[in-house]
Amino acid sequence: MATQKLNALGLKCPQPILKVAAMLPQLQPGDILEIEADCPSFPNDIKAWSQRTGKTLLLCNTDANGKHSAQIQI
């Protein structure tokens, strides 16, 4: 099991989710993808994407500056 990181800071909807989807072929079942984003809709988008694709959203947090951090298990 490996952990990959994706920096989606500065990208606006739908680009962060498209970047997540583009990384899937590089990941194996059980791997964790850590994403950083600052798009205001990212928390809702990543939750919906995880449910739709059957991936496990481990966490999704937002700091005081509006930066979101999420972890998905593939």
C-alpha positions as CSV (number, residue, x, y, z in Angstrom):
1,M,0.0,0.0,0.0
2,A,1.4,3.4,-1.1
3,T,0.5,7.0,-0.5
4,Q,0.5,9.4,-3.4
5,K,0.0,13.2,-3.2
6,L,-1.9,15.5,-5.5
7,N,-1.5,19.3,-5.4
8,A,-4.7,20.8,-6.8
9,L,-4.2,24.3,-5.3
10,G,-5.2,27.1,-7.6
11,L,-7.4,24.8,-9.8
12,K,-11.1,25.5,-10.0
13,C,-14.0,23.2,-10.4
14,P,-14.0,20.7,-12.1
15,Q,-10.2,20.5,-12.5
16,P,-9.4,19.1,-9.0
17,I,-11.7,16.1,-9.5
18,L,-10.5,15.6,-13.1
19,K,-6.9,15.4,-11.7
20,V,-8.0,12.9,-9.1
21,A,-9.6,10.7,-11.8
22,A,-6.5,11.0,-14.0
23,M,-4.4,9.6,-11.2
24,L,-6.4,6.4,-10.7
25,P,-4.5,4.3,-13.3
26,Q,-1.3,4.9,-11.3
27,L,-2.8,3.6,-8.1
28,Q,-3.4,0.1,-6.8
29,P,-6.3,-1.1,-4.6
30,G,-5.6,-0.1,-1.0
31,D,-3.4,2.9,-2.0
32,I,-4.2,6.3,-0.5
33,L,-4.4,9.5,-2.4
34,E,-3.8,12.7,-0.5
35,I,-5.2,15.8,-2.2
36,E,-4.8,19.5,-1.4
37,A,-7.2,22.0,-3.0
38,D,-8.6,25.5,-2.5
39,C,-11.6,25.4,-4.8
40,P,-14.6,26.3,-2.7
41,S,-16.7,23.4,-4.0
42,F,-14.0,20.8,-3.5
43,P,-15.3,19.2,-0.3
44,N,-18.8,18.6,-1.8
45,D,-17.2,17.5,-5.1
46,I,-14.8,15.0,-3.6
47,K,-17.6,13.5,-1.4
48,A,-19.9,13.0,-4.4
49,W,-17.1,11.6,-6.5
50,S,-16.1,9.1,-3.8
51,Q,-19.6,7.9,-3.5
52,R,-20.2,7.7,-7.2
53,T,-16.9,5.7,-7.8
54,G,-17.0,3.5,-4.7
55,K,-13.8,4.9,-3.3
56,T,-13.4,5.5,0.4
57,L,-13.1,9.1,1.6
58,L,-11.0,8.8,4.7
59,L,-11.1,12.5,5.6
60,C,-11.8,15.9,4.2
61,N,-10.8,18.9,6.3
62,T,-10.7,22.7,5.6
63,D,-8.3,25.0,7.4
64,A,-9.0,28.6,8.4
65,N,-7.5,29.8,5.1
66,G,-9.9,27.8,3.0
67,K,-7.4,25.1,2.0
68,H,-8.9,21.6,1.8
69,S,-7.1,18.4,2.6
70,A,-8.6,15.1,1.6
71,Q,-7.6,11.4,1.7
72,I,-9.1,8.7,-0.5
73,Q,-8.4,5.0,-0.3
74,I,-8.5,3.4,-3.6
